[in-house]
Amino acid sequence: MRFLMLVHEEPGRDAGPPPASLIDAVESLRADTSLGRWLDDGGLAPVAEALWVRTEDGRAAVLDGPFAESKEVIGGFFVVEAASRDDMTRWVEQFIGLHARHWPELAYTAQVRQIAGAEA
């Protein structure tokens, strides 16, 4: 099973750069495949630089801003392959726990969803 974790951040809240201790701890989690295999990840450019496209009534259009300020934005993503939802839950708990311990100034919400059609 593959899962997508989306990291939702509050705009305007800057926790600064991640501490080296977090980077080291996250790299250890990446190497540990007991709960899941970390397949991909990435941080996203600011939402102000996003390209917005909409389909409606059989037409597609690129939208021009400005757009209302969001209360939260997707700041990054992770794709993890796990044997079960329980394993993925434990993986996410470890991941979030590392951030809480090593970078308490950071505040975010993670949404985890199974990728449809990605069963093991």
N, C-alpha and C positions, 0 to 999 in steps of 0.2 A: 504494500500500500504506500502511495506517495501522498504527502501532506504539504500544503502551502501555509506558511505562517506569515501573516502580514503584521507589521509593526506600525501601530497608529500613534502618532506623536501630537502633542499640543503645539500649534504654531506659536512662534515667538518665545518659546521656553528653551533657553540654551543652557545645556548642562556642561558645555565645554567638551574638550576631546576626551575620549575614553582613556582611563588610566592603564598603564602598562600591565598591572596585575590582572585586569579584566581581559586584556588581549591574550595573555598567557593562559588564563583559565579557560577561555573560549577555545583556544587552539587545542587544549587537552580534551575538551568535549568533542571537538571535531575529529580527533584521532580515535576516540572511544566509540566503537561501533556496537556495543552491547545492546543498546536500545534502538539504535537507528543509524542509518548512513546519511550524513550531511551531503546532499548532492549539489546545491547551489545556493548562493545568497548575493545580496547586493543592497547598497544604499541608493536612494533615489534623489535626483536633483530636486531643487525647490519646486513646489507646486506652481509658482509664478512662471516657471519655464515650461509647463506642461502644454501639450497639444491636445485640444479637446475636439472630438469628432462625435457627431450625433446622427443616428438614423431615425427617420420618422416618415411615415406615409410613403414608404418606398424610395426615399431619397436620403443621401448621406451629405452632411455638410460639416465643414470645419468651422468651429465657433470662434468668434472674436470676443475677447474680454472687454472690460474688466469683469471679473466674477466676484460674487459675494465671498467674503473671507470665510474659510472653513473653520469649524471648531476643532477639527483634528484632520491630519493628513497622513497618508501612508508614507512612512519614511524609509522603509526597507522591507525586504522579503527574504525568506529562507525556504528551501525545498528539502524535505527530509523523507527518506524511505524508511518505514518501520514495519515490523511484522504485524502489529496490531494497533488499534486505537489506544489501548492501555499503555503500550510501549511509547507511543508518541506523546501521550499525556505525561509520562515520567520524564521523557526527554525535554519537553517544554518546561516542566517544573525545574529541572536542573538548569536549563538555559536562563530562565527568569531569575532563579536563585543566585546565579553567578552575578548577574547585573545588580540585584538588590544588595549583595554583599560588597562588591567591588566598586560600584558606581551609584551610591544612594541618591545623588543629586538628579539622576535621570528618572523621568516619569514617562511611561508609555503603557499602552494596552496592546496585547497580542491577540490576534484572531487566528485560529488554526482551523483549516478546512481540508478535508480529504479531496484530492484531485480526482474528479470523476473519471471512471474508466481506468484508473491506475491501481487496480487490485494486484496483489502479488501472484 
